[in-house]
Amino acid sequence: MELDRIDHRILSVLRENADLPNTALAAQVGLSPSACLRRVARLKQEGVIRRIVAVIDPGHLDRKLSAVVTVALDRHGPEYRRDFVARVKRESAVSQCYMVAGEVSCVVVVQVADMDEYTALADRLFHADSNIKAFTTHWVMSTTKQEISGSVA
């Protein structure tokens, strides 16, 4: 699917506020409400918009500590990635997981209540996995931009 200028404007507005009523979205992008609704439906049908989510402040869920964990896998075959991703998906403290190329194999974003919860998570997810060569935890001091991406693949 080829996206035109209006599609990109719709996506830009929705990225900032996906809860915007269709009439307000249409006004912001210069379309009639019915044309805007058709465009958004097409973007969803074509998979450009994969899902609409709520961005929840982890502090309101008593998960005030955020960390970015870089993980180096020892073996990189599809079965090893699948096993790791399956375990990551089961962890409620994990909000995002990216399989990446470079010095590390994976970047995991976690929100935990305290160090005890993180230690238990690290034991389950990283220490207990013989395929994890190393992992490094980077504690988040502040967030300047937050973006939601797709689900873990």
C-alpha positions, 0 to 999 in steps of 0.5 A: 500500500502506498501512503500519500501526504494525507495518510501520513498526516492522519498517522502523525495525528493518531500517533500523538492522540489515537483517542481523538474523535473522527470529526476532530481528526478529519478537521486536523487533516483537512478531510470530511469526517466520512472520508477520514473514517474510510482512510483510517479503516483502510489503514487498519485493513492494510495493516499500517495501523496494527492496533490502537493502545493506551499508554499507561504511566507505570507509576500509577501501577506501582511500577516506578522503576524502568530499565532498558536491558541489553541482552547478548545471546550465545546462539542466534538460530530461530529456535533460540530466538523463539524460546527467548521471545516466548519467555519474554511475552509471559513476563508482565514487567516487560513492556517492549522487546526488540531483536536487534543486530549489532553488539547485542541480540536483544533490547528489553524494556521493563517496568518494575516496582522495586529492586526485589522484583527486578532481581526475580525477573533477572533470575527467571529471564536472564540468569536461568537461560543458558543461551544468554551470554551477557546482559546489561541493565540501564536504569531510566532516569527520565523519559523525554519521548515515549513511542509505542511500537508493535508487539514482540515478534 
